Amino acid sequence: MSRVILYMAMSLDGFITGPGDDAQNPAGINGMRLMDWLGNGDSEGDRVVDAYRPSDPNSRIVFDEAMATGAVITGKRTGDFAGYWGGDHHDGVPIFVPTHQPPAENPYELVHYVTDGIEACVKRAKAAAGDRDVLLHGAYTAQECLKAGQLDVIEIQLRPVLLGQGRLLFDGLPPEHIELELVRTLEAPGVQHLRYEVRQS
């Protein structure tokens, strides 16, 4: 059964960007250091994303799992900042964007704006993914999925840095407890890959 999996690089103090993130600098000030676990874009492969495949075997496991997903859900802010990856996040899988305000024009065949709520967005993404999982991008959208009971797995790439400021991954959640189970830990140079399953109540 298809699951929704959040993949997110994060500092030890919980930030996923540095301060001042915007369309010109999506990672904010010093935020790109969170992505140092990835390749530098110079490696070769059949796909554009292969250029960022890490060299470390454990990091490759996480990267390859993310790139094996059958659909993507992204928050509109994240999608806008990333330019919707030119309309192809990886392997021509569809991209779903939950939003109240879709753009007047959409130049990308694979990008679908969903205006009837996060549950409907997840349902469409899972249907499109078939028996593969759904990759989730975006802090706010991850929070909305958590609150709606729609997030199944959280995959954190924990970087040994304190950013001090920026955008927090879990900012604004309600006070109810959400239980997680750590199901996998992979170590690689400069990063710990932590996989948690969300225990739905």
C-alpha angles and dihedrals in degrees: 000000000000117000132196110237125188113212111193137161109217139178120238089257092055104260122139095186136021120247121289098034114174141144092285093048107022094176094049126221109342090347096124089073086076087068096053090107088071127079117270097245095260100100120100131239144134093268132055090237091056088076088070097046107127122241095223113092095224093048088049090058091059094042093049092049090053092049091049092063118116100218141013131224115196134175113245093242092052092044092049092049091049093045086238086285089283089299095299119079092176137330094354095289117158121262119215123200121193108212144144092216116045115190120263090240130032115193094184122086093199096049115091123185114212116201103176100077143284095284091056090047092052091046092054093045093050091048090051093046093054109187092351127089128257120242115220126206129185136054098235092046090049089053091050090050091050093050090049094047091244101119115090106174136021115203110190124191097203113203122199096239136102110219095180093202139035136075116338120218096217103034118140101015116152118257094256113113117250112199120217131187120210103225103167140020121189122181124209134160108295097355144069116207109213121187118196128182115215112234106218113211 
